[in-house]
């Protein structure tokens, strides 16, 4: 396994193994999306995620991670919480909330990582628009993960889609390299000038994750030392996928079809090989 500038470069076989972990994350998030409803607690969602991951032979990436050890299998960030909120039996979802669910799984030593933001029941159109733009920005960032490009091409693609809509782009926080560890170099910001940073070569795998707000981009870390929330209390959205750079184009490891459909909308060729594992 080669390393270039301390960035882990995966072989095609290793990327294929990451795909297995990515599909498990996709399956888990699909179940969690269906389970989100008024009256459900974030602890209920966490229990469902852990069972789904372990039943398929995986290990939750988040549980026990870092110091102090993260105590759950998902991050469940509600309303003004941006990322890293800890699930709780006391946190009951209510009509009109939104929840960002971040999920990671390890299969045979390789990681997948993705996130969705889901409305709880009916929410205002203004909020639905923010969720849509965050997701669109993610896919533009994924589409920019092209062989021979530079890391900040991704950052710039995300920023260029968000900025005209006027949302706050959360500062400092962003995506990361992923592979045999959940968090690896490089750090992937959601803003910046294009054409800078790491050259995107075959075998680079990245987790790209826009985080935007309806208000200020400033954040605070809460007393639990994990939860990141907006400083002004405004609502936040967070979406994420893991993507591999291939000679054929970007391959979204945590999307069931590898990104074929969404990339087609953008005029981008998906790099998923014909013999790649797909969701059942």
C-alpha positions as CSV (number, residue, x, y, z in Angstrom):
1,X,0.0,0.0,0.0
2,X,1.7,3.2,-1.2
3,X,1.5,6.6,0.5
4,X,1.9,9.9,-1.3
5,X,2.3,13.0,0.9
6,X,1.0,11.0,3.8
7,X,-2.3,10.3,2.0
8,X,-3.2,6.7,1.8
9,X,-3.4,5.5,-1.8
10,X,-5.6,2.4,-2.2
11,X,-5.3,-0.4,-4.8
12,X,-8.4,-1.2,-6.9
13,X,-8.9,-4.3,-4.7
14,X,-8.9,-2.2,-1.5
15,X,-11.3,0.3,-3.0
16,X,-13.6,-2.6,-3.8
17,X,-13.4,-3.7,-0.1
18,X,-14.3,-0.1,0.9
19,X,-17.3,-0.4,-1.4
20,X,-18.7,-3.3,0.8
21,X,-18.4,-1.1,3.9
22,X,-20.0,1.8,1.9
23,X,-23.0,-0.3,0.9
24,X,-23.5,-1.3,4.5
25,X,-23.6,2.4,5.5
26,X,-26.0,3.1,2.6
27,X,-28.3,0.3,3.8
28,X,-28.2,1.5,7.4
29,X,-29.0,5.1,6.5
30,X,-31.9,4.0,4.3
31,X,-33.4,2.2,7.3
32,X,-32.8,5.2,9.5
33,X,-34.4,7.6,7.0
34,X,-37.6,5.4,7.1
35,X,-37.5,5.3,10.9
36,X,-37.4,9.0,11.4
37,X,-40.8,10.2,12.8
38,X,-42.3,12.3,15.5
39,X,-42.0,10.5,18.9
40,X,-38.8,8.5,17.9
41,X,-35.8,9.1,20.1
42,X,-32.3,9.6,18.8
43,X,-31.3,6.6,21.0
44,X,-33.9,4.5,19.0
45,X,-32.2,5.4,15.8
46,X,-28.8,4.6,17.3
47,X,-29.9,1.1,18.4
48,X,-31.3,0.4,14.9
49,X,-28.1,1.6,13.3
50,X,-25.9,-0.6,15.5
51,X,-28.1,-3.7,14.9
52,X,-28.1,-3.2,11.2
53,X,-24.3,-2.8,11.0
54,X,-23.5,-5.7,13.3
55,X,-26.1,-8.1,11.7
56,X,-24.3,-7.7,8.4
57,X,-20.9,-8.4,9.9
58,X,-19.7,-4.8,10.3
59,X,-18.5,-2.7,13.2
60,X,-19.8,0.8,13.9
61,X,-16.9,3.2,13.1
62,X,-17.9,5.8,15.6
63,X,-18.5,3.8,18.8
64,X,-15.4,4.2,21.0
65,X,-13.8,6.6,18.6
66,X,-11.3,9.3,19.9
67,X,-11.0,10.7,23.4
68,X,-13.2,11.0,25.3
69,X,-14.6,7.9,23.5
70,X,-17.7,8.6,21.4
71,X,-20.5,6.5,23.1
72,X,-22.7,5.7,20.1
73,X,-22.9,4.3,16.6
74,X,-24.3,7.4,14.9
75,X,-24.2,11.1,15.3
76,X,-27.8,12.5,15.5
77,X,-27.7,16.3,15.2
78,X,-31.1,18.0,15.5
79,X,-32.1,21.4,14.3
80,X,-29.3,23.9,15.2
81,X,-26.8,21.1,15.9
82,X,-24.5,20.8,13.0
83,X,-22.5,17.6,13.6
84,X,-21.4,15.1,16.3
85,X,-24.5,15.2,18.6
86,X,-24.7,12.1,20.8
87,X,-28.0,10.1,20.7
88,X,-30.1,10.1,23.8
89,X,-33.3,8.6,25.2
90,X,-34.2,12.1,26.3
91,X,-34.0,13.6,22.7
92,X,-37.5,12.9,21.2
93,X,-38.0,14.0,17.6
94,X,-40.9,16.4,17.1
95,X,-43.0,17.4,14.1
96,X,-41.1,20.1,12.2
97,X,-37.6,19.1,13.4
98,X,-34.7,18.2,11.1
99,X,-32.1,15.6,12.0
100,X,-28.7,15.0,10.5
101,X,-27.6,11.4,10.8
102,X,-24.0,10.6,10.3
103,X,-23.0,6.9,10.1
104,X,-19.8,4.9,9.6
105,X,-19.1,1.2,9.3
106,X,-16.0,-1.0,9.2
107,X,-16.0,-4.2,7.2
108,X,-12.8,-6.3,7.2
109,X,-10.7,-3.3,8.3
110,X,-12.1,-0.8,5.7
111,X,-14.4,2.1,6.4
112,X,-17.5,3.7,4.8
113,X,-18.9,7.1,6.0
114,X,-21.9,9.0,4.9
115,X,-24.6,11.4,6.3
116,X,-28.1,12.6,5.5
117,X,-30.3,15.3,6.8
118,X,-34.0,14.3,7.1
119,X,-37.1,16.4,7.9
120,X,-39.3,15.1,10.7
121,X,-42.9,15.3,9.3
122,X,-43.8,18.6,7.7
123,X,-41.2,21.4,7.7
124,X,-41.3,24.8,6.0
125,X,-40.3,25.1,2.4
126,X,-37.4,27.3,3.4
127,X,-36.0,24.4,5.3
128,X,-36.6,21.9,2.5
129,X,-34.8,24.3,0.1
130,X,-31.7,24.3,2.4
131,X,-31.7,20.5,2.6
132,X,-31.9,20.3,-1.2
133,X,-29.1,22.8,-1.8
134,X,-26.8,21.0,0.7
135,X,-27.4,17.7,-1.1
136,X,-26.9,19.3,-4.5
137,X,-23.6,20.9,-3.3
138,X,-22.4,17.5,-2.1
139,X,-23.0,16.0,-5.6
140,X,-21.1,18.8,-7.2
141,X,-18.2,18.2,-4.9
142,X,-18.3,14.5,-5.7
143,X,-18.4,15.2,-9.4
144,X,-15.2,17.3,-9.0
145,X,-13.2,14.3,-7.6
146,X,-11.6,13.8,-11.0
147,X,-8.3,12.1,-11.9
148,X,-5.6,14.8,-12.3
149,X,-7.6,17.5,-10.5
150,X,-6.7,19.1,-7.2
151,X,-8.3,18.8,-3.8
152,X,-9.6,22.4,-3.7
153,X,-11.5,21.8,-7.0
154,X,-13.9,19.8,-4.8
155,X,-14.0,22.6,-2.1
156,X,-14.7,25.2,-4.8
157,X,-17.4,23.2,-6.5
158,X,-19.3,22.9,-3.1
159,X,-18.8,26.6,-2.3
160,X,-19.9,27.8,-5.8
161,X,-23.2,26.0,-5.5
162,X,-24.0,27.2,-2.0
163,X,-23.0,30.8,-2.1
164,X,-25.6,32.1,-4.5
165,X,-28.3,30.8,-2.2
166,X,-27.0,32.8,0.7
167,X,-26.5,30.0,3.2
168,X,-23.7,30.0,5.8
169,X,-20.9,27.6,5.1
170,X,-19.6,26.2,8.4
171,X,-16.0,27.3,8.9
172,X,-13.1,24.9,9.7
173,X,-15.2,21.7,9.7
174,X,-15.3,19.6,6.5
175,X,-14.5,16.2,4.9
176,X,-11.5,14.0,5.1
177,X,-9.5,11.1,3.7
178,X,-10.9,7.6,4.4
179,X,-9.7,4.1,4.1
180,X,-8.2,1.7,6.7
181,X,-9.0,4.5,9.2
182,X,-12.1,6.6,9.3
183,X,-10.3,10.0,9.4
184,X,-7.2,10.4,7.4
185,X,-5.4,13.2,5.6
186,X,-6.3,15.4,3.7
187,X,-8.8,17.7,5.3
188,X,-11.5,18.7,2.7
189,X,-12.9,22.2,3.3
190,X,-16.2,23.2,1.8
191,X,-14.8,26.5,0.4
192,X,-11.7,27.7,-1.3
193,X,-10.0,28.6,-4.6
194,X,-9.7,25.8,-7.1
195,X,-6.5,24.2,-8.4
196,X,-4.7,23.9,-5.0
197,X,-3.7,21.1,-2.7
198,X,-3.4,17.4,-3.2
199,X,-3.3,16.1,-6.8
200,X,-6.2,13.7,-7.2
201,X,-4.6,10.4,-8.3
202,X,-6.1,6.9,-8.7
203,X,-6.7,5.3,-5.3
204,X,-7.5,8.5,-3.4
205,X,-10.6,8.1,-1.3
206,X,-12.4,11.0,0.4
207,X,-15.4,11.7,2.5
208,X,-17.0,14.9,1.3
209,X,-19.4,16.6,3.6
210,X,-21.0,20.1,3.1
211,X,-22.4,21.7,6.3
212,X,-24.6,24.8,5.9
213,X,-26.9,27.0,8.0
214,X,-29.9,29.3,7.6
215,X,-27.9,31.9,9.5
216,X,-24.4,32.6,10.6
217,X,-21.6,30.1,9.8
218,X,-20.2,30.5,13.3
219,X,-20.4,27.4,15.6
220,X,-19.8,26.5,19.2
221,X,-18.9,23.1,20.9
222,X,-21.4,22.2,23.6
223,X,-20.6,21.0,27.1
224,X,-20.6,17.3,26.1
225,X,-17.4,18.1,24.2
226,X,-18.8,16.6,21.0
227,X,-21.8,18.4,19.7
228,X,-21.1,21.3,17.3
229,X,-24.0,23.8,17.1
230,X,-24.7,27.0,15.3
231,X,-23.8,30.0,17.5
232,X,-26.9,32.0,16.5
233,X,-29.3,29.0,16.9
234,X,-30.1,28.8,13.2
235,X,-31.0,25.5,11.6
236,X,-28.2,23.5,9.9
237,X,-27.9,20.8,7.3
238,X,-25.2,18.2,6.7
239,X,-24.8,15.6,3.9
240,X,-21.9,13.3,3.2
241,X,-20.7,10.5,0.9
242,X,-17.4,8.6,0.5
243,X,-15.9,8.7,-3.0
244,X,-13.0,7.1,-4.8
245,X,-11.0,8.7,-7.6
246,X,-10.7,6.2,-10.5
247,X,-9.4,6.4,-14.1
248,X,-13.0,6.2,-15.3
249,X,-14.3,9.0,-13.0
250,X,-15.5,9.4,-9.4
251,X,-17.1,6.3,-7.8
252,X,-19.4,7.0,-4.8
253,X,-18.8,4.1,-2.5
254,X,-21.7,4.9,-0.2
255,X,-24.4,5.3,-2.9
256,X,-26.2,2.1,-3.9
257,X,-25.7,2.8,-7.7
258,X,-22.3,4.2,-7.2
259,X,-23.5,7.7,-8.3
260,X,-24.6,6.7,-11.8
261,X,-28.0,8.5,-11.7
262,X,-26.9,11.7,-10.0
263,X,-23.8,12.1,-12.0
264,X,-25.8,11.6,-15.2
265,X,-27.9,14.7,-14.2
266,X,-24.6,16.6,-14.1
267,X,-23.1,15.2,-17.3
268,X,-20.4,13.3,-15.4
269,X,-19.3,9.7,-16.0
270,X,-19.4,7.5,-12.9
271,X,-16.2,5.5,-12.3
272,X,-18.0,2.4,-10.9
273,X,-16.5,-0.7,-12.5
274,X,-18.9,-3.1,-14.3
275,X,-18.1,-5.9,-11.8
276,X,-18.4,-3.8,-8.7
277,X,-20.7,-5.0,-5.8
278,X,-24.0,-3.2,-5.8
279,X,-26.9,-2.9,-3.4
280,X,-29.4,-5.8,-3.5
